[in-house]
Amino acid sequence: MSALSGRLRGRGQPGGGIVSYPSDRLFEEVAYLARYLHWPYDQVMALDHRERQRWVAEIARTNQALNEAGQR
């Protein structure tokens, strides 16, 4: 690859981003979504990282609100 195309792609900066995701965390997220949404493994794994985290956060928020309402 030419130096020019490399500079255009990365604008001369080193690459970055998520290289890998801890497998323990991934298993936790899959189990959590499968339990609460009753989605099969393949469906949960088809979600991209951000969407899967968004679903986890929304379920956690809902559970928190239900728990707080039950304590009143």
N, CA, C and O atoms as a CHARMM CRD file, in Angstrom:
* protein
*
  288
    1    1 MET  N      0.84600  -1.16600   0.00000 PROA 1      0.00000
    2    1 MET  CA     0.00000   0.00000   0.00000 PROA 1      0.00000
    3    1 MET  C      0.89700   1.23600   0.00000 PROA 1      0.00000
    4    1 MET  O      1.90500   1.26500   0.70500 PROA 1      0.00000
    5    2 SER  N      0.55400   2.21800  -0.75400 PROA 2      0.00000
    6    2 SER  CA     1.39300   3.40500  -0.83900 PROA 2      0.00000
    7    2 SER  C      1.27400   4.24300   0.42600 PROA 2      0.00000
    8    2 SER  O      0.31100   4.12500   1.18300 PROA 2      0.00000
    9    3 ALA  N      2.27100   5.08900   0.63600 PROA 3      0.00000
   10    3 ALA  CA     2.25200   5.97600   1.80700 PROA 3      0.00000
   11    3 ALA  C      1.08400   6.94000   1.73100 PROA 3      0.00000
   12    3 ALA  O      0.50000   7.28800   2.75800 PROA 3      0.00000
   13    4 LEU  N      0.73300   7.37600   0.52400 PROA 4      0.00000
   14    4 LEU  CA    -0.37900   8.30400   0.36100 PROA 4      0.00000
   15    4 LEU  C     -1.69000   7.68400   0.81600 PROA 4      0.00000
   16    4 LEU  O     -2.43300   8.30800   1.57300 PROA 4      0.00000
   17    5 SER  N     -1.99000   6.46600   0.37100 PROA 5      0.00000
   18    5 SER  CA    -3.26400   5.85600   0.76300 PROA 5      0.00000
   19    5 SER  C     -3.32200   5.60900   2.26400 PROA 5      0.00000
   20    5 SER  O     -4.39100   5.70800   2.86600 PROA 5      0.00000
   21    6 GLY  N     -2.18500   5.29000   2.87400 PROA 6      0.00000
   22    6 GLY  CA    -2.14800   5.11100   4.32400 PROA 6      0.00000
   23    6 GLY  C     -2.43400   6.40100   5.05800 PROA 6      0.00000
   24    6 GLY  O     -3.11700   6.40600   6.08200 PROA 6      0.00000
   25    7 ARG  N     -1.90300   7.51100   4.52500 PROA 7      0.00000
   26    7 ARG  CA    -2.15600   8.81100   5.15600 PROA 7      0.00000
   27    7 ARG  C     -3.60900   9.23100   4.99400 PROA 7      0.00000
   28    7 ARG  O     -4.18700   9.82500   5.90400 PROA 7      0.00000
   29    8 LEU  N     -4.20000   8.93200   3.85200 PROA 8      0.00000
   30    8 LEU  CA    -5.59800   9.29500   3.64100 PROA 8      0.00000
   31    8 LEU  C     -6.51700   8.48600   4.54600 PROA 8      0.00000
   32    8 LEU  O     -7.46700   9.02000   5.11800 PROA 8      0.00000
   33    9 ARG  N     -6.22800   7.19400   4.66900 PROA 9      0.00000
   34    9 ARG  CA    -7.03500   6.32800   5.51000 PROA 9      0.00000
   35    9 ARG  C     -6.98200   6.75600   6.96700 PROA 9      0.00000
   36    9 ARG  O     -8.02100   6.97000   7.59200 PROA 9      0.00000
   37   10 GLY  N     -5.78300   6.88000   7.50800 PROA 10     0.00000
   38   10 GLY  CA    -5.63800   7.16900   8.93400 PROA 10     0.00000
   39   10 GLY  C     -5.22700   8.58200   9.22800 PROA 10     0.00000
   40   10 GLY  O     -4.98800   8.93800  10.38200 PROA 10     0.00000
   41   11 ARG  N     -5.14100   9.39300   8.20000 PROA 11     0.00000
   42   11 ARG  CA    -4.74700  10.79300   8.34400 PROA 11     0.00000
   43   11 ARG  C     -3.42600  10.91800   9.09800 PROA 11     0.00000
   44   11 ARG  O     -3.20100  11.89400   9.81400 PROA 11     0.00000
   45   12 GLY  N     -2.54500   9.91300   8.92900 PROA 12     0.00000
   46   12 GLY  CA    -1.23100   9.96000   9.55200 PROA 12     0.00000
   47   12 GLY  C     -1.22600   9.61600  11.02800 PROA 12     0.00000
   48   12 GLY  O     -0.17500   9.66300  11.66700 PROA 12     0.00000
   49   13 GLN  N     -2.37600   9.27100  11.58200 PROA 13     0.00000
   50   13 GLN  CA    -2.49400   8.94500  12.99700 PROA 13     0.00000
   51   13 GLN  C     -2.51100   7.43200  13.17600 PROA 13     0.00000
   52   13 GLN  O     -2.97600   6.71300  12.29200 PROA 13     0.00000
   53   14 PRO  N     -2.01100   6.94200  14.30300 PROA 14     0.00000
   54   14 PRO  CA    -2.09000   5.50200  14.55900 PROA 14     0.00000
   55   14 PRO  C     -3.54000   5.06700  14.72900 PROA 14     0.00000
   56   14 PRO  O     -4.39000   5.86400  15.12800 PROA 14     0.00000
   57   15 GLY  N     -3.81900   3.80900  14.42800 PROA 15     0.00000
   58   15 GLY  CA    -5.16700   3.26600  14.57400 PROA 15     0.00000
   59   15 GLY  C     -5.56800   3.18200  16.03300 PROA 15     0.00000
   60   15 GLY  O     -4.73000   3.30800  16.92600 PROA 15     0.00000
   61   16 GLY  N     -6.83100   2.97100  16.26700 PROA 16     0.00000
   62   16 GLY  CA    -7.30900   2.86800  17.64400 PROA 16     0.00000
   63   16 GLY  C     -8.63100   2.14500  17.67400 PROA 16     0.00000
   64   16 GLY  O     -9.03800   1.54400  16.68000 PROA 16     0.00000
   65   17 GLY  N     -9.30200   2.19600  18.79800 PROA 17     0.00000
   66   17 GLY  CA   -10.59500   1.54700  18.93900 PROA 17     0.00000
   67   17 GLY  C    -10.49400   0.29900  19.79300 PROA 17     0.00000
   68   17 GLY  O     -9.44400  -0.00800  20.35800 PROA 17     0.00000
   69   18 ILE  N    -11.58500  -0.39900  19.87200 PROA 18     0.00000
   70   18 ILE  CA   -11.64800  -1.61200  20.67100 PROA 18     0.00000
   71   18 ILE  C    -10.95700  -2.73200  19.90300 PROA 18     0.00000
   72   18 ILE  O    -11.36600  -3.07300  18.79300 PROA 18     0.00000
   73   19 VAL  N     -9.92900  -3.29200  20.48300 PROA 19     0.00000
   74   19 VAL  CA    -9.21700  -4.39800  19.86100 PROA 19     0.00000
   75   19 VAL  C     -9.93300  -5.69800  20.19200 PROA 19     0.00000
   76   19 VAL  O    -10.13000  -6.54700  19.32200 PROA 19     0.00000
   77   20 SER  N    -10.31700  -5.84700  21.44200 PROA 20     0.00000
   78   20 SER  CA   -11.09000  -7.01700  21.84700 PROA 20     0.00000
   79   20 SER  C    -11.97800  -6.62100  23.01700 PROA 20     0.00000
   80   20 SER  O    -11.78200  -5.57400  23.63400 PROA 20     0.00000
   81   21 TYR  N    -12.94200  -7.45700  23.30900 PROA 21     0.00000
   82   21 TYR  CA   -13.89100  -7.18900  24.38400 PROA 21     0.00000
   83   21 TYR  C    -13.76000  -8.33400  25.36900 PROA 21     0.00000
   84   21 TYR  O    -13.75400  -9.49300  24.95400 PROA 21     0.00000
   85   22 PRO  N    -13.65400  -8.05300  26.65100 PROA 22     0.00000
   86   22 PRO  CA   -13.46500  -9.14200  27.61800 PROA 22     0.00000
   87   22 PRO  C    -14.57200 -10.19100  27.50300 PROA 22     0.00000
   88   22 PRO  O    -15.75700  -9.86400  27.56200 PROA 22     0.00000
   89   23 SER  N    -14.17700 -11.44000  27.34100 PROA 23     0.00000
   90   23 SER  CA   -15.16300 -12.49700  27.12000 PROA 23     0.00000
   91   23 SER  C    -16.10200 -12.67100  28.31500 PROA 23     0.00000
   92   23 SER  O    -17.27500 -12.99600  28.12800 PROA 23     0.00000
   93   24 ASP  N    -15.60900 -12.46100  29.53500 PROA 24     0.00000
   94   24 ASP  CA   -16.48700 -12.56500  30.70600 PROA 24     0.00000
   95   24 ASP  C    -17.61400 -11.54000  30.62600 PROA 24     0.00000
   96   24 ASP  O    -18.76500 -11.85100  30.93000 PROA 24     0.00000
   97   25 ARG  N    -17.28400 -10.33800  30.22400 PROA 25     0.00000
   98   25 ARG  CA   -18.29100  -9.27900  30.09900 PROA 25     0.00000
   99   25 ARG  C    -19.30100  -9.61800  29.00900 PROA 25     0.00000
  100   25 ARG  O    -20.50100  -9.40200  29.18400 PROA 25     0.00000
  101   26 LEU  N    -18.82700 -10.14000  27.90000 PROA 26     0.00000
  102   26 LEU  CA   -19.71200 -10.53200  26.80800 PROA 26     0.00000
  103   26 LEU  C    -20.68900 -11.60600  27.27700 PROA 26     0.00000
  104   26 LEU  O    -21.88300 -11.52100  26.99400 PROA 26     0.00000
  105   27 PHE  N    -20.19400 -12.60800  27.98800 PROA 27     0.00000
  106   27 PHE  CA   -21.07900 -13.66400  28.49900 PROA 27     0.00000
  107   27 PHE  C    -22.11800 -13.10200  29.46000 PROA 27     0.00000
  108   27 PHE  O    -23.27600 -13.52000  29.43500 PROA 27     0.00000
  109   28 GLU  N    -21.71500 -12.15800  30.30500 PROA 28     0.00000
  110   28 GLU  CA   -22.66700 -11.52500  31.23000 PROA 28     0.00000
  111   28 GLU  C    -23.77300 -10.80800  30.47000 PROA 28     0.00000
  112   28 GLU  O    -24.95100 -10.94600  30.79800 PROA 28     0.00000
  113   29 GLU  N    -23.39000 -10.04100  29.45300 PROA 29     0.00000
  114   29 GLU  CA   -24.37800  -9.30400  28.66600 PROA 29     0.00000
  115   29 GLU  C    -25.33000 -10.25100  27.94600 PROA 29     0.00000
  116   29 GLU  O    -26.54000 -10.02400  27.93400 PROA 29     0.00000
  117   30 VAL  N    -24.79400 -11.30900  27.34600 PROA 30     0.00000
  118   30 VAL  CA   -25.63100 -12.27300  26.62100 PROA 30     0.00000
  119   30 VAL  C    -26.60400 -12.94500  27.58600 PROA 30     0.00000
  120   30 VAL  O    -27.79100 -13.06300  27.28100 PROA 30     0.00000
  121   31 ALA  N    -26.11700 -13.38400  28.74300 PROA 31     0.00000
  122   31 ALA  CA   -26.98900 -14.03700  29.72500 PROA 31     0.00000
  123   31 ALA  C    -28.07200 -13.08800  30.22300 PROA 31     0.00000
  124   31 ALA  O    -29.22600 -13.48700  30.37800 PROA 31     0.00000
  125   32 TYR  N    -27.71100 -11.85400  30.47000 PROA 32     0.00000
  126   32 TYR  CA   -28.64500 -10.84500  30.96700 PROA 32     0.00000
  127   32 TYR  C    -29.76000 -10.58800  29.96000 PROA 32     0.00000
  128   32 TYR  O    -30.93800 -10.58300  30.31700 PROA 32     0.00000
  129   33 LEU  N    -29.38300 -10.37500  28.69900 PROA 33     0.00000
  130   33 LEU  CA   -30.39200 -10.11400  27.67200 PROA 33     0.00000
  131   33 LEU  C    -31.24200 -11.34400  27.39400 PROA 33     0.00000
  132   33 LEU  O    -32.45400 -11.23200  27.21000 PROA 33     0.00000
  133   34 ALA  N    -30.62800 -12.49900  27.36300 PROA 34     0.00000
  134   34 ALA  CA   -31.39100 -13.72300  27.12400 PROA 34     0.00000
  135   34 ALA  C    -32.40600 -13.95300  28.24800 PROA 34     0.00000
  136   34 ALA  O    -33.52500 -14.39700  27.99400 PROA 34     0.00000
  137   35 ARG  N    -32.01800 -13.65400  29.47700 PROA 35     0.00000
  138   35 ARG  CA   -32.91600 -13.85700  30.61400 PROA 35     0.00000
  139   35 ARG  C    -34.10900 -12.90400  30.57600 PROA 35     0.00000
  140   35 ARG  O    -35.25500 -13.32500  30.73400 PROA 35     0.00000
  141   36 TYR  N    -33.83500 -11.63400  30.36700 PROA 36     0.00000
  142   36 TYR  CA   -34.90200 -10.64400  30.44900 PROA 36     0.00000
  143   36 TYR  C    -35.72200 -10.49900  29.17500 PROA 36     0.00000
  144   36 TYR  O    -36.91400 -10.19800  29.24100 PROA 36     0.00000
  145   37 LEU  N    -35.10900 -10.70800  28.02800 PROA 37     0.00000
  146   37 LEU  CA   -35.82600 -10.52800  26.77000 PROA 37     0.00000
  147   37 LEU  C    -36.21900 -11.84400  26.11900 PROA 37     0.00000
  148   37 LEU  O    -36.98000 -11.87000  25.15200 PROA 37     0.00000
  149   38 HSD  N    -35.68900 -12.94200  26.66400 PROA 38     0.00000
  150   38 HSD  CA   -35.96800 -14.28100  26.11900 PROA 38     0.00000
  151   38 HSD  C    -35.52900 -14.37700  24.65600 PROA 38     0.00000
  152   38 HSD  O    -36.17800 -15.03500  23.84300 PROA 38     0.00000
  153   39 TRP  N    -34.42100 -13.71400  24.33900 PROA 39     0.00000
  154   39 TRP  CA   -33.86200 -13.77100  23.00000 PROA 39     0.00000
  155   39 TRP  C    -32.86200 -14.91800  22.93200 PROA 39     0.00000
  156   39 TRP  O    -32.12700 -15.14800  23.89200 PROA 39     0.00000
  157   40 PRO  N    -32.82100 -15.62700  21.83800 PROA 40     0.00000
  158   40 PRO  CA   -31.82600 -16.69800  21.69600 PROA 40     0.00000
  159   40 PRO  C    -30.41900 -16.12500  21.52800 PROA 40     0.00000
  160   40 PRO  O    -30.24100 -14.96300  21.16200 PROA 40     0.00000
  161   41 TYR  N    -29.44400 -16.95600  21.80100 PROA 41     0.00000
  162   41 TYR  CA   -28.03200 -16.58100  21.73100 PROA 41     0.00000
  163   41 TYR  C    -27.68300 -15.91800  20.40300 PROA 41     0.00000
  164   41 TYR  O    -27.04700 -14.86400  20.38600 PROA 41     0.00000
  165   42 ASP  N    -28.09000 -16.51900  19.30400 PROA 42     0.00000
  166   42 ASP  CA   -27.74000 -15.97900  17.98700 PROA 42     0.00000
  167   42 ASP  C    -28.27800 -14.56400  17.79200 PROA 42     0.00000
  168   42 ASP  O    -27.61600 -13.72600  17.17900 PROA 42     0.00000
  169   43 GLN  N    -29.45100 -14.30200  18.29900 PROA 43     0.00000
  170   43 GLN  CA   -30.05200 -12.98000  18.15000 PROA 43     0.00000
  171   43 GLN  C    -29.29000 -11.94200  18.97800 PROA 43     0.00000
  172   43 GLN  O    -29.05200 -10.82700  18.51600 PROA 43     0.00000
  173   44 VAL  N    -28.91400 -12.31100  20.19000 PROA 44     0.00000
  174   44 VAL  CA   -28.15600 -11.38500  21.03900 PROA 44     0.00000
  175   44 VAL  C    -26.78100 -11.12900  20.42400 PROA 44     0.00000
  176   44 VAL  O    -26.31600  -9.98900  20.40200 PROA 44     0.00000
  177   45 MET  N    -26.13100 -12.17300  19.92800 PROA 45     0.00000
  178   45 MET  CA   -24.79800 -12.02300  19.34600 PROA 45     0.00000
  179   45 MET  C    -24.82300 -11.24500  18.03400 PROA 45     0.00000
  180   45 MET  O    -23.79100 -10.72400  17.60800 PROA 45     0.00000
  181   46 ALA  N    -25.97200 -11.16000  17.39400 PROA 46     0.00000
  182   46 ALA  CA   -26.07800 -10.40800  16.14200 PROA 46     0.00000
  183   46 ALA  C    -26.09100  -8.89500  16.39400 PROA 46     0.00000
  184   46 ALA  O    -25.87100  -8.11000  15.47200 PROA 46     0.00000
  185   47 LEU  N    -26.34800  -8.49000  17.64100 PROA 47     0.00000
  186   47 LEU  CA   -26.33100  -7.06400  17.97900 PROA 47     0.00000
  187   47 LEU  C    -24.89400  -6.55400  17.96900 PROA 47     0.00000
  188   47 LEU  O    -23.97200  -7.27300  18.35300 PROA 47     0.00000
  189   48 ASP  N    -24.70800  -5.31800  17.53200 PROA 48     0.00000
  190   48 ASP  CA   -23.36200  -4.76300  17.63900 PROA 48     0.00000
  191   48 ASP  C    -23.13000  -4.34400  19.09400 PROA 48     0.00000
  192   48 ASP  O    -24.06000  -4.27000  19.89600 PROA 48     0.00000
  193   49 HSD  N    -21.89100  -4.07900  19.39800 PROA 49     0.00000
  194   49 HSD  CA   -21.46500  -3.80100  20.76600 PROA 49     0.00000
  195   49 HSD  C    -22.29000  -2.69300  21.42100 PROA 49     0.00000
  196   49 HSD  O    -22.78300  -2.86500  22.53600 PROA 49     0.00000
  197   50 ARG  N    -22.44100  -1.57800  20.74700 PROA 50     0.00000
  198   50 ARG  CA   -23.16700  -0.43400  21.33900 PROA 50     0.00000
  199   50 ARG  C    -24.64300  -0.73600  21.54200 PROA 50     0.00000
  200   50 ARG  O    -25.22400  -0.35600  22.55900 PROA 50     0.00000
  201   51 GLU  N    -25.24800  -1.41400  20.58400 PROA 51     0.00000
  202   51 GLU  CA   -26.67100  -1.72700  20.72000 PROA 51     0.00000
  203   51 GLU  C    -26.89400  -2.70700  21.86400 PROA 51     0.00000
  204   51 GLU  O    -27.85000  -2.56700  22.62600 PROA 51     0.00000
  205   52 ARG  N    -26.01600  -3.69900  21.98600 PROA 52     0.00000
  206   52 ARG  CA   -26.13300  -4.66700  23.08300 PROA 52     0.00000
  207   52 ARG  C    -25.98800  -3.95500  24.41900 PROA 52     0.00000
  208   52 ARG  O    -26.74100  -4.23900  25.35000 PROA 52     0.00000
  209   53 GLN  N    -25.04100  -3.04100  24.53100 PROA 53     0.00000
  210   53 GLN  CA   -24.86700  -2.29700  25.78000 PROA 53     0.00000
  211   53 GLN  C    -26.07000  -1.40600  26.06800 PROA 53     0.00000
  212   53 GLN  O    -26.44700  -1.22800  27.22600 PROA 53     0.00000
  213   54 ARG  N    -26.66700  -0.85400  25.03500 PROA 54     0.00000
  214   54 ARG  CA   -27.85200  -0.00500  25.22700 PROA 54     0.00000
  215   54 ARG  C    -29.00600  -0.82300  25.79700 PROA 54     0.00000
  216   54 ARG  O    -29.69200  -0.37200  26.71400 PROA 54     0.00000
  217   55 TRP  N    -29.22500  -2.02300  25.26100 PROA 55     0.00000
  218   55 TRP  CA   -30.28000  -2.88900  25.78600 PROA 55     0.00000
  219   55 TRP  C    -30.01200  -3.25300  27.24100 PROA 55     0.00000
  220   55 TRP  O    -30.93000  -3.24100  28.06000 PROA 55     0.00000
  221   56 VAL  N    -28.77100  -3.57500  27.56700 PROA 56     0.00000
  222   56 VAL  CA   -28.40700  -3.90900  28.95100 PROA 56     0.00000
  223   56 VAL  C    -28.71000  -2.72000  29.86600 PROA 56     0.00000
  224   56 VAL  O    -29.28100  -2.89600  30.94300 PROA 56     0.00000
  225   57 ALA  N    -28.33300  -1.52500  29.44400 PROA 57     0.00000
  226   57 ALA  CA   -28.57100  -0.32500  30.25600 PROA 57     0.00000
  227   57 ALA  C    -30.06200  -0.05800  30.44600 PROA 57     0.00000
  228   57 ALA  O    -30.49100   0.31300  31.53900 PROA 57     0.00000
  229   58 GLU  N    -30.84500  -0.24200  29.40000 PROA 58     0.00000
  230   58 GLU  CA   -32.29100   0.00000  29.50300 PROA 58     0.00000
  231   58 GLU  C    -32.95900  -1.00000  30.44800 PROA 58     0.00000
  232   58 GLU  O    -33.82700  -0.62200  31.23600 PROA 58     0.00000
  233   59 ILE  N    -32.56700  -2.25400  30.37600 PROA 59     0.00000
  234   59 ILE  CA   -33.13700  -3.25600  31.28800 PROA 59     0.00000
  235   59 ILE  C    -32.73700  -2.93200  32.72400 PROA 59     0.00000
  236   59 ILE  O    -33.56500  -3.01800  33.63100 PROA 59     0.00000
  237   60 ALA  N    -31.48200  -2.56200  32.93500 PROA 60     0.00000
  238   60 ALA  CA   -31.01600  -2.21200  34.28100 PROA 60     0.00000
  239   60 ALA  C    -31.78300  -1.01000  34.82100 PROA 60     0.00000
  240   60 ALA  O    -32.16600  -0.98400  35.99100 PROA 60     0.00000
  241   61 ARG  N    -32.00800  -0.00800  33.96000 PROA 61     0.00000
  242   61 ARG  CA   -32.75400   1.18700  34.38100 PROA 61     0.00000
  243   61 ARG  C    -34.18400   0.82200  34.76600 PROA 61     0.00000
  244   61 ARG  O    -34.69900   1.30300  35.77500 PROA 61     0.00000
  245   62 THR  N    -34.81700  -0.01800  33.97300 PROA 62     0.00000
  246   62 THR  CA   -36.18700  -0.45100  34.26000 PROA 62     0.00000
  247   62 THR  C    -36.24800  -1.23300  35.56800 PROA 62     0.00000
  248   62 THR  O    -37.13700  -1.00800  36.38900 PROA 62     0.00000
  249   63 ASN  N    -35.30800  -2.14500  35.76000 PROA 63     0.00000
  250   63 ASN  CA   -35.26200  -2.92500  37.00600 PROA 63     0.00000
  251   63 ASN  C    -35.05900  -2.02400  38.21800 PROA 63     0.00000
  252   63 ASN  O    -35.68600  -2.22200  39.25900 PROA 63     0.00000
  253   64 GLN  N    -34.18100  -1.03400  38.07700 PROA 64     0.00000
  254   64 GLN  CA   -33.93500  -0.09100  39.16700 PROA 64     0.00000
  255   64 GLN  C    -35.21300   0.66200  39.53300 PROA 64     0.00000
  256   64 GLN  O    -35.53500   0.80700  40.71200 PROA 64     0.00000
  257   65 ALA  N    -35.93900   1.13900  38.52200 PROA 65     0.00000
  258   65 ALA  CA   -37.17200   1.87400  38.77200 PROA 65     0.00000
  259   65 ALA  C    -38.21800   0.98200  39.44400 PROA 65     0.00000
  260   65 ALA  O    -38.91200   1.42000  40.36200 PROA 65     0.00000
  261   66 LEU  N    -38.33000  -0.25600  38.99300 PROA 66     0.00000
  262   66 LEU  CA   -39.29600  -1.18700  39.60100 PROA 66     0.00000
  263   66 LEU  C    -38.91700  -1.48700  41.04700 PROA 66     0.00000
  264   66 LEU  O    -39.78400  -1.54600  41.91800 PROA 66     0.00000
  265   67 ASN  N    -37.64300  -1.67500  41.30000 PROA 67     0.00000
  266   67 ASN  CA   -37.18900  -1.93400  42.67400 PROA 67     0.00000
  267   67 ASN  C    -37.45500  -0.75100  43.58600 PROA 67     0.00000
  268   67 ASN  O    -37.88600  -0.92400  44.72500 PROA 67     0.00000
  269   68 GLU  N    -37.20000   0.44700  43.09000 PROA 68     0.00000
  270   68 GLU  CA   -37.45100   1.64200  43.89800 PROA 68     0.00000
  271   68 GLU  C    -38.93600   1.83000  44.16000 PROA 68     0.00000
  272   68 GLU  O    -39.31900   2.23600  45.25700 PROA 68     0.00000
  273   69 ALA  N    -39.77000   1.54400  43.18400 PROA 69     0.00000
  274   69 ALA  CA   -41.22100   1.66600  43.35800 PROA 69     0.00000
  275   69 ALA  C    -41.73400   0.64200  44.36500 PROA 69     0.00000
  276   69 ALA  O    -42.67300   0.92000  45.11100 PROA 69     0.00000
  277   70 GLY  N    -41.12600  -0.53200  44.38800 PROA 70     0.00000
  278   70 GLY  CA   -41.54700  -1.58100  45.31100 PROA 70     0.00000
  279   70 GLY  C    -41.13200  -1.31300  46.74400 PROA 70     0.00000
  280   70 GLY  O    -41.71300  -1.88300  47.66800 PROA 70     0.00000
  281   71 GLN  N    -40.14300  -0.46000  46.95000 PROA 71     0.00000
  282   71 GLN  CA   -39.64800  -0.15100  48.29500 PROA 71     0.00000
  283   71 GLN  C    -40.41700   0.96800  48.95900 PROA 71     0.00000
  284   71 GLN  O    -40.19000   1.26100  50.13300 PROA 71     0.00000
  285   72 ARG  N    -41.31600   1.59600  48.23900 PROA 72     0.00000
  286   72 ARG  CA   -42.08500   2.72600  48.79600 PROA 72     0.00000
  287   72 ARG  C    -43.24900   2.26600  49.59900 PROA 72     0.00000
  288   72 ARG  O    -43.99300   3.08800  50.13400 PROA 72     0.00000
